[in-house]
Amino acid sequence: MGCGRTGAAIAEALDLDDHVVTIIDRDASQFRRLAPEFNGTRIVANGMDQKDLENVGISEADAFVAVTQGDNRNYFASQLASEIYDVEHVLCRVKDPQREVIFRQLGIKTYSPTSSGATTMVAMLLGGKGS
């Protein structure tokens, strides 16, 4: 869910690895980020709407990744995928490190580019990884 830079990159990587990929976004113009070779399905839908999720096949999905711009949207859609549709692998991007802790405590697997980026940059400044 979410076809910004990150969502498009994830969808393309999974597609190149021969996974069946459906990417959803509320704005059809976001699909411009996908390479012409992308073989997955593009669907305009709202990942927080159960009917939309059902229409795109959430019940058959074995993975769901939420990478919209909104932490709360990502969490809500991830919670639906995990708790209502029993999707096995659910990953939620959370930009706010404090929310990441809360969402993780609520049982959702999270990734925070803010936390990861800060950790990597400090290590680089101090002569560690990536310097």
Stockholm file with secondary structure:
# STOCKHOLM 1.0

chainA/1-131         MGCGRTGAAIAEALDLDDHVVTIIDRDASQFRRLAPEFNGTRIVANGMDQKDLENVGISEADAFVAVTQGDNRNYFASQLASEIYDVEHVLCRVKDPQREVIFRQLGIKTYSPTSSGATTMVAMLLGGKGS
#=GR chainA/1-131 SS CCCSHHHHHHHHHHHHTTCCCEEEESCGGGGGGSCTTCCSEEEECCTTCHHHHHHTTGGGCSEEEECSSCHHHHHHHHHIIIIISCCSEEEEECSSHHHHHHHHHTTCCEECHHHHHHHHHHHHHTTCTTC
#=GC SS_cons         CCCSHHHHHHHHHHHHTTCCCEEEESCGGGGGGSCTTCCSEEEECCTTCHHHHHHTTGGGCSEEEECSSCHHHHHHHHHIIIIISCCSEEEEECSSHHHHHHHHHTTCCEECHHHHHHHHHHHHHTTCTTC
//
